[in-house]
Amino acid sequence: MFFDIYFILAAALVGGIIAIAGFIMIFAKKVKQPKEELQRKVALLEEEVKNLKSDNKR
């Protein structure tokens, strides 16, 4: 009887820990994603500025 209760509580505890870890990973990915997109856009704009400057020098 006690084994069943402990087993259910342990399963619930492990499931809760996994759910919290998954939530943290998803949240961290969502926070990091806009930064990567912004960095890519900045790199493209810097490349375009370099191209425009080199065109003006000719």
Order of alpha helices (4+ residues) and beta strands (2+ residues): alpha
